[in-house]
Amino acid sequence: MPSLVAQVPAADSARARAHFEESFCFETDCADVHQGLMPAPDFLVLDVRGPEAFAAGHVPGAINIPHASIIASRMAQYAPGTLFVVYCAGPHCNGAARAALRLARLGLPVKVMSGGMTGWREEHFPLARGASAAATA
């Protein structure tokens, strides 16, 4: 009897390639975000956790908009075509996926930062602390 890993055969190479190429349209990772923040990012990072979690530590330059607060009137302040990168607490949290869905429903380009704050901390990237003026915008 094959292992649980091998019970379902792997996709053929063409399907696997298409799947993994497409996944980069939806996700990025902490290292790519960190590198992309310097010197001038071509995306906007949204921390979609609550204000307390944001104040305790967040990606430098991130704006705090909890996922439930992502609505058309609030997002209208950003230039059309702005690419949003969203993150939440980490892999155990679906807040980033909820935020990404809200942004996509508004017709806005979005990617999820895989790993969220858990991944950011595990990579030992710097944290910013405290609330920002933009957090309440």
FIKOLZA-1660 file (N, C-alpha, C; in steps of 0.1 Angstrom, whole numbers, plus 5000, padded with zeros to 4 digits):
% residues 137
   i   px   py   pz ch aa at
   1 5009 4988 5000  A  M  N
   1 5000 5000 5000  A  M CA
   1 5009 5012 5000  A  M  C
   2 5006 5022 4991  A  P  N
   2 5015 5034 4991  A  P CA
   2 5012 5043 5003  A  P  C
   3 5022 5051 5006  A  S  N
   3 5020 5061 5017  A  S CA
   3 5009 5071 5014  A  S  C
   4 5005 5078 5024  A  L  N
   4 4995 5088 5022  A  L CA
   4 5000 5099 5012  A  L  C
   5 5013 5101 5012  A  V  N
   5 5019 5110 5003  A  V CA
   5 5017 5106 4988  A  V  C
   6 5020 5093 4986  A  A  N
   6 5019 5088 4972  A  A CA
   6 5006 5082 4968  A  A  C
   7 4996 5082 4977  A  Q  N
   7 4983 5077 4973  A  Q CA
   7 4976 5085 4962  A  Q  C
   8 4978 5098 4963  A  V  N
   8 4973 5107 4952  A  V CA
   8 4986 5110 4944  A  V  C
   9 4986 5106 4931  A  P  N
   9 4997 5109 4923  A  P CA
   9 5000 5124 4921  A  P  C
  10 5013 5127 4920  A  A  N
  10 5016 5141 4917  A  A CA
  10 5011 5145 4903  A  A  C
  11 5008 5157 4901  A  A  N
  11 5004 5163 4889  A  A CA
  11 5015 5161 4878  A  A  C
  12 5011 5160 4866  A  D  N
  12 5022 5160 4855  A  D CA
  12 5029 5173 4855  A  D  C
  13 5041 5173 4849  A  S  N
  13 5049 5185 4850  A  S CA
  13 5042 5198 4844  A  S  C
  14 5035 5197 4834  A  A  N
  14 5028 5208 4828  A  A CA
  14 5018 5214 4837  A  A  C
  15 5010 5206 4844  A  R  N
  15 5000 5211 4853  A  R CA
  15 5007 5216 4866  A  R  C
  16 5018 5210 4870  A  A  N
  16 5025 5215 4882  A  A CA
  16 5031 5228 4879  A  A  C
  17 5037 5230 4868  A  R  N
  17 5043 5242 4864  A  R CA
  17 5033 5253 4863  A  R  C
  18 5022 5251 4857  A  A  N
  18 5011 5261 4856  A  A CA
  18 5006 5265 4870  A  A  C
  19 5004 5255 4879  A  H  N
  19 4999 5258 4892  A  H CA
  19 5009 5266 4900  A  H  C
  20 5022 5262 4900  A  F  N
  20 5031 5270 4908  A  F CA
  20 5034 5283 4902  A  F  C
  21 5034 5285 4889  A  E  N
  21 5036 5298 4883  A  E CA
  21 5024 5307 4887  A  E  C
  22 5012 5302 4887  A  E  N
  22 5000 5309 4890  A  E CA
  22 5000 5313 4905  A  E  C
  23 5006 5305 4913  A  S  N
  23 5005 5308 4928  A  S CA
  23 5013 5321 4931  A  S  C
  24 5023 5325 4923  A  F  N
  24 5030 5337 4925  A  F CA
  24 5021 5349 4922  A  F  C
  25 5010 5348 4915  A  C  N
  25 5001 5358 4913  A  C CA
  25 4993 5362 4925  A  C  C
  26 4992 5352 4934  A  F  N
  26 4984 5354 4946  A  F CA
  26 4992 5356 4959  A  F  C
  27 5004 5351 4959  A  E  N
  27 5012 5352 4972  A  E CA
  27 5026 5357 4969  A  E  C
  28 5031 5362 4980  A  T  N
  28 5045 5366 4980  A  T CA
  28 5050 5361 4994  A  T  C
  29 5063 5363 4997  A  D  N
  29 5068 5359 5010  A  D CA
  29 5075 5370 5017  A  D  C
  30 5078 5368 5030  A  C  N
  30 5084 5378 5038  A  C CA
  30 5097 5383 5032  A  C  C
  31 5105 5374 5027  A  A  N
  31 5118 5379 5022  A  A CA
  31 5116 5388 5010  A  A  C
  32 5107 5385 5001  A  D  N
  32 5105 5393 4989  A  D CA
  32 5099 5407 4994  A  D  C
  33 5090 5407 5003  A  V  N
  33 5084 5419 5008  A  V CA
  33 5096 5428 5015  A  V  C
  34 5104 5421 5023  A  H  N
  34 5115 5429 5030  A  H CA
  34 5124 5435 5019  A  H  C
  35 5128 5427 5009  A  Q  N
  35 5136 5433 4998  A  Q CA
  35 5129 5443 4991  A  Q  C
  36 5116 5442 4988  A  G  N
  36 5109 5451 4980  A  G CA
  36 5106 5465 4987  A  G  C
  37 5108 5465 5000  A  L  N
  37 5106 5477 5008  A  L CA
  37 5117 5487 5006  A  L  C
  38 5128 5483 5001  A  M  N
  38 5140 5491 4999  A  M CA
  38 5143 5493 4984  A  M  C
  39 5146 5504 4979  A  P  N
  39 5146 5517 4986  A  P CA
  39 5132 5523 4985  A  P  C
  40 5124 5520 4975  A  A  N
  40 5110 5526 4974  A  A CA
  40 5101 5515 4969  A  A  C
  41 5092 5510 4977  A  P  N
  41 5083 5499 4974  A  P CA
  41 5073 5503 4962  A  P  C
  42 5070 5493 4954  A  D  N
  42 5060 5495 4944  A  D CA
  42 5047 5488 4948  A  D  C
  43 5045 5487 4961  A  F  N
  43 5033 5481 4967  A  F CA
  43 5030 5487 4980  A  F  C
  44 5019 5485 4985  A  L  N
  44 5015 5490 4999  A  L CA
  44 5012 5478 5008  A  L  C
  45 5018 5478 5019  A  V  N
  45 5016 5467 5029  A  V CA
  45 5005 5470 5038  A  V  C
  46 4995 5461 5039  A  L  N
  46 4984 5463 5048  A  L CA
  46 4985 5452 5059  A  L  C
  47 4986 5457 5072  A  D  N
  47 4985 5448 5083  A  D CA
  47 4970 5447 5087  A  D  C
  48 4964 5436 5085  A  V  N
  48 4950 5435 5087  A  V CA
  48 4946 5429 5101  A  V  C
  49 4955 5430 5110  A  R  N
  49 4952 5426 5124  A  R CA
  49 4946 5438 5131  A  R  C
  50 4942 5436 5143  A  G  N
  50 4936 5447 5151  A  G CA
  50 4947 5457 5155  A  G  C
  51 4943 5469 5160  A  P  N
  51 4952 5480 5163  A  P CA
  51 4962 5476 5174  A  P  C
  52 4958 5468 5184  A  E  N
  52 4967 5464 5195  A  E CA
  52 4978 5456 5190  A  E  C
  53 4975 5446 5181  A  A  N
  53 4985 5437 5176  A  A CA
  53 4995 5445 5167  A  A  C
  54 4989 5455 5159  A  F  N
  54 4997 5463 5150  A  F CA
  54 5007 5472 5159  A  F  C
  55 5002 5478 5169  A  A  N
  55 5010 5486 5178  A  A CA
  55 5022 5478 5184  A  A  C
  56 5019 5466 5187  A  A  N
  56 5029 5457 5194  A  A CA
  56 5041 5454 5185  A  A  C
  57 5039 5454 5172  A  G  N
  57 5049 5451 5162  A  G CA
  57 5043 5448 5148  A  G  C
  58 5049 5455 5138  A  H  N
  58 5044 5453 5125  A  H CA
  58 5055 5455 5115  A  H  C
  59 5052 5452 5102  A  V  N
  59 5062 5454 5091  A  V CA
  59 5064 5469 5090  A  V  C
  60 5076 5474 5090  A  P  N
  60 5079 5488 5088  A  P CA
  60 5072 5493 5075  A  P  C
  61 5065 5504 5077  A  G  N
  61 5058 5511 5066  A  G CA
  61 5044 5505 5063  A  G  C
  62 5040 5495 5071  A  A  N
  62 5027 5489 5069  A  A CA
  62 5016 5499 5074  A  A  C
  63 5005 5498 5068  A  I  N
  63 4993 5505 5073  A  I CA
  63 4983 5495 5079  A  I  C
  64 4977 5499 5090  A  N  N
  64 4968 5490 5097  A  N CA
  64 4954 5493 5093  A  N  C
  65 4948 5483 5086  A  I  N
  65 4934 5484 5083  A  I CA
  65 4929 5470 5086  A  I  C
  66 4923 5467 5097  A  P  N
  66 4917 5454 5100  A  P CA
  66 4908 5449 5089  A  P  C
  67 4909 5436 5086  A  H  N
  67 4902 5431 5074  A  H CA
  67 4887 5435 5073  A  H  C
  68 4880 5435 5085  A  A  N
  68 4866 5439 5084  A  A CA
  68 4864 5453 5081  A  A  C
  69 4874 5462 5081  A  S  N
  69 4873 5476 5078  A  S CA
  69 4877 5479 5064  A  S  C
  70 4880 5469 5056  A  I  N
  70 4883 5471 5042  A  I CA
  70 4870 5473 5034  A  I  C
  71 4867 5485 5031  A  I  N
  71 4854 5488 5024  A  I CA
  71 4858 5498 5013  A  I  C
  72 4849 5500 5003  A  A  N
  72 4852 5508 4991  A  A CA
  72 4855 5522 4995  A  A  C
  73 4848 5528 5004  A  S  N
  73 4850 5542 5007  A  S CA
  73 4864 5544 5013  A  S  C
  74 4868 5535 5021  A  R  N
  74 4881 5536 5028  A  R CA
  74 4893 5534 5017  A  R  C
  75 4891 5525 5008  A  M  N
  75 4901 5521 4999  A  M CA
  75 4902 5531 4987  A  M  C
  76 4892 5540 4986  A  A  N
  76 4891 5549 4975  A  A CA
  76 4903 5560 4976  A  A  C
  77 4909 5561 4988  A  Q  N
  77 4920 5571 4989  A  Q CA
  77 4933 5566 4983  A  Q  C
  78 4934 5554 4979  A  Y  N
  78 4946 5549 4972  A  Y CA
  78 4945 5550 4957  A  Y  C
  79 4956 5552 4951  A  A  N
  79 4957 5554 4936  A  A CA
  79 4952 5541 4930  A  A  C
  80 4944 5543 4919  A  P  N
  80 4940 5531 4911  A  P CA
  80 4952 5523 4907  A  P  C
  81 4951 5510 4908  A  G  N
  81 4962 5501 4904  A  G CA
  81 4972 5498 4915  A  G  C
  82 4970 5504 4927  A  T  N
  82 4979 5502 4938  A  T CA
  82 4979 5487 4941  A  T  C
  83 4991 5481 4942  A  L  N
  83 4992 5466 4946  A  L CA
  83 4992 5466 4961  A  L  C
  84 4983 5459 4967  A  F  N
  84 4983 5457 4982  A  F CA
  84 4988 5443 4985  A  F  C
  85 4997 5443 4995  A  V  N
  85 5002 5431 5001  A  V CA
  85 4997 5430 5015  A  V  C
  86 4989 5420 5018  A  V  N
  86 4982 5419 5031  A  V CA
  86 4988 5408 5039  A  V  C
  87 4988 5410 5052  A  Y  N
  87 4993 5399 5061  A  Y CA
  87 4985 5400 5074  A  Y  C
  88 4985 5389 5081  A  C  N
  88 4979 5389 5095  A  C CA
  88 4989 5382 5104  A  C  C
  89 4984 5375 5114  A  A  N
  89 4993 5370 5125  A  A CA
  89 5002 5359 5119  A  A  C
  90 4997 5350 5111  A  G  N
  90 5006 5340 5106  A  G CA
  90 4998 5329 5099  A  G  C
  91 5004 5317 5097  A  P  N
  91 4997 5307 5090  A  P CA
  91 4985 5301 5097  A  P  C
  92 4984 5304 5110  A  H  N
  92 4972 5299 5117  A  H CA
  92 4960 5308 5116  A  H  C
  93 4962 5320 5109  A  C  N
  93 4952 5330 5109  A  C CA
  93 4947 5332 5094  A  C  C
  94 4934 5333 5092  A  N  N
  94 4929 5335 5079  A  N CA
  94 4925 5350 5076  A  N  C
  95 4930 5359 5085  A  G  N
  95 4927 5373 5083  A  G CA
  95 4932 5379 5069  A  G  C
  96 4944 5374 5065  A  A  N
  96 4950 5379 5053  A  A CA
  96 4941 5374 5041  A  A  C
  97 4937 5362 5042  A  A  N
  97 4928 5357 5031  A  A CA
  97 4915 5364 5030  A  A  C
  98 4909 5367 5042  A  R  N
  98 4897 5375 5042  A  R CA
  98 4899 5389 5036  A  R  C
  99 4910 5395 5040  A  A  N
  99 4914 5409 5035  A  A CA
  99 4916 5408 5020  A  A  C
 100 4923 5398 5015  A  A  N
 100 4926 5396 5001  A  A CA
 100 4912 5395 4993  A  A  C
 101 4903 5387 4998  A  L  N
 101 4890 5385 4992  A  L CA
 101 4883 5399 4991  A  L  C
 102 4883 5406 5002  A  R  N
 102 4876 5419 5002  A  R CA
 102 4882 5429 4992  A  R  C
 103 4895 5429 4991  A  L  N
 103 4902 5438 4981  A  L CA
 103 4899 5433 4967  A  L  C
 104 4899 5420 4965  A  A  N
 104 4896 5415 4951  A  A CA
 104 4882 5418 4947  A  A  C
 105 4873 5417 4957  A  R  N
 105 4859 5420 4954  A  R CA
 105 4857 5435 4950  A  R  C
 106 4866 5444 4955  A  L  N
 106 4866 5458 4952  A  L CA
 106 4874 5461 4939  A  L  C
 107 4879 5450 4933  A  G  N
 107 4886 5452 4920  A  G CA
 107 4900 5457 4922  A  G  C
 108 4906 5455 4934  A  L  N
 108 4920 5460 4937  A  L CA
 108 4930 5448 4936  A  L  C
 109 4942 5451 4930  A  P  N
 109 4952 5441 4930  A  P CA
 109 4957 5437 4944  A  P  C
 110 4959 5424 4946  A  V  N
 110 4963 5420 4960  A  V CA
 110 4971 5407 4960  A  V  C
 111 4980 5407 4969  A  K  N
 111 4988 5394 4972  A  K CA
 111 4988 5392 4987  A  K  C
 112 4989 5380 4991  A  V  N
 112 4990 5377 5005  A  V CA
 112 5005 5374 5008  A  V  C
 113 5010 5380 5019  A  M  N
 113 5023 5377 5024  A  M CA
 113 5023 5364 5032  A  M  C
 114 5028 5353 5026  A  S  N
 114 5028 5340 5033  A  S CA
 114 5036 5341 5046  A  S  C
 115 5031 5335 5056  A  G  N
 115 5038 5335 5069  A  G CA
 115 5033 5345 5078  A  G  C
 116 5028 5357 5073  A  G  N
 116 5024 5368 5082  A  G CA
 116 5035 5372 5091  A  G  C
 117 5030 5377 5103  A  M  N
 117 5040 5382 5113  A  M CA
 117 5048 5370 5118  A  M  C
 118 5043 5358 5119  A  T  N
 118 5051 5347 5123  A  T CA
 118 5063 5345 5114  A  T  C
 119 5061 5345 5101  A  G  N
 119 5072 5344 5092  A  G CA
 119 5081 5356 5093  A  G  C
 120 5076 5368 5094  A  W  N
 120 5085 5380 5095  A  W CA
 120 5094 5379 5106  A  W  C
 121 5089 5375 5118  A  R  N
 121 5097 5374 5130  A  R CA
 121 5107 5363 5128  A  R  C
 122 5103 5351 5123  A  E  N
 122 5112 5340 5121  A  E CA
 122 5124 5343 5112  A  E  C
 123 5122 5353 5103  A  E  N
 123 5132 5357 5094  A  E CA
 123 5141 5368 5100  A  E  C
 124 5137 5372 5112  A  H  N
 124 5145 5382 5120  A  H CA
 124 5145 5396 5113  A  H  C
 125 5134 5399 5106  A  F  N
 125 5134 5412 5100  A  F CA
 125 5129 5422 5110  A  F  C
 126 5133 5435 5108  A  P  N
 126 5130 5445 5118  A  P CA
 126 5114 5447 5119  A  P  C
 127 5111 5451 5131  A  L  N
 127 5097 5455 5134  A  L CA
 127 5096 5470 5137  A  L  C
 128 5085 5476 5133  A  A  N
 128 5081 5489 5137  A  A CA
 128 5071 5487 5149  A  A  C
 129 5070 5496 5158  A  R  N
 129 5061 5495 5169  A  R CA
 129 5053 5508 5170  A  R  C
 130 5041 5507 5176  A  G  N
 130 5033 5518 5178  A  G CA
 130 5023 5520 5167  A  G  C
 131 5013 5528 5170  A  A  N
 131 5003 5531 5160  A  A CA
 131 5008 5542 5150  A  A  C
 132 5004 5542 5138  A  S  N
 132 5008 5553 5129  A  S CA
 132 4996 5561 5126  A  S  C
 133 4998 5573 5121  A  A  N
 133 4987 5582 5117  A  A CA
 133 4979 5576 5106  A  A  C
 134 4986 5569 5097  A  A  N
 134 4979 5562 5086  A  A CA
 134 4970 5551 5091  A  A  C
 135 4973 5546 5103  A  A  N
 135 4965 5534 5108  A  A CA
 135 4950 5538 5110  A  A  C
 136 4948 5551 5112  A  T  N
 136 4934 5555 5115  A  T CA
 136 4928 5562 5103  A  T  C
 137 4935 5563 5092  A  A  N
 137 4930 5570 5081  A  A CA
 137 4919 5564 5074  A  A  C
% end
